[in-house]
């Protein structure tokens, strides 16, 4: 594996994990049910991100950067 490939994939996964943790905190503060759904169904937490876009723009941007880095690392 090339050094840049592993670097992109590692940083991409770290960005995705960080965005999920921040989104978990934000959704738990807003509504307990969304917090539980974010814990047990992580992809559903991004549905909350789209529904509350004005509060979670930065989190969605961080997740997008993470997916972009992973895509660049694989491709």
C-alpha positions as CSV (number, residue, x, y, z in Angstrom):
1,X,0.0,0.0,0.0
2,X,1.3,3.4,-0.9
3,X,2.0,5.9,1.9
4,X,-0.4,8.5,0.6
5,X,-3.1,5.9,0.2
6,X,-2.9,4.8,3.8
7,X,-2.7,8.4,4.9
8,X,-5.8,9.4,3.0
9,X,-7.8,6.4,4.2
10,X,-6.6,6.9,7.8
11,X,-7.5,10.6,7.9
12,X,-10.7,10.0,6.1
13,X,-11.8,7.4,8.6
14,X,-10.8,9.7,11.4
15,X,-12.9,12.6,9.9
16,X,-15.9,10.2,9.6
17,X,-15.5,9.0,13.2
18,X,-15.1,12.5,14.5
19,X,-18.1,13.8,12.6
20,X,-20.2,10.9,14.0
21,X,-19.2,11.6,17.6
22,X,-19.9,15.3,17.2
23,X,-23.2,14.6,15.6
24,X,-24.0,12.1,18.4
25,X,-23.5,14.9,21.0
26,X,-25.5,17.5,19.0
27,X,-28.4,15.1,18.4
28,X,-28.5,14.0,22.0
29,X,-28.6,17.5,23.3
30,X,-31.5,18.3,20.9
31,X,-33.6,15.2,21.5
32,X,-33.0,12.0,23.4
33,X,-34.6,9.8,20.8
34,X,-32.3,11.1,18.0
35,X,-29.4,10.5,20.4
36,X,-30.4,6.8,20.8
37,X,-30.9,6.4,17.1
38,X,-27.5,7.9,16.5
39,X,-25.9,5.4,18.8
40,X,-27.6,2.3,17.6
41,X,-28.0,3.2,13.9
42,X,-25.1,5.5,12.9
43,X,-26.3,6.1,9.3
44,X,-29.6,7.4,10.6
45,X,-27.7,10.1,12.4
46,X,-26.8,11.6,9.1
47,X,-30.6,11.7,8.3
48,X,-30.8,14.0,11.4
49,X,-28.0,16.0,9.9
50,X,-30.0,16.6,6.8
51,X,-33.2,17.4,8.7
52,X,-31.4,20.0,11.0
53,X,-29.1,21.3,8.3
54,X,-28.8,24.8,9.8
55,X,-27.3,23.4,13.0
56,X,-25.2,20.7,11.5
57,X,-23.6,22.2,8.4
58,X,-20.1,21.9,9.7
59,X,-20.6,18.3,10.7
60,X,-21.9,17.3,7.3
61,X,-18.9,19.1,5.7
62,X,-16.5,17.1,7.9
63,X,-18.2,13.9,6.9
64,X,-18.0,14.9,3.2
65,X,-14.3,15.6,3.6
66,X,-13.8,12.2,5.2
67,X,-15.6,10.4,2.4
68,X,-13.6,12.4,-0.2
69,X,-10.3,11.4,1.5
70,X,-11.3,7.7,1.6
71,X,-12.4,7.9,-2.1
72,X,-9.0,9.5,-3.0
73,X,-7.2,6.8,-1.1
74,X,-9.0,3.9,-2.7
75,X,-9.1,5.4,-6.2
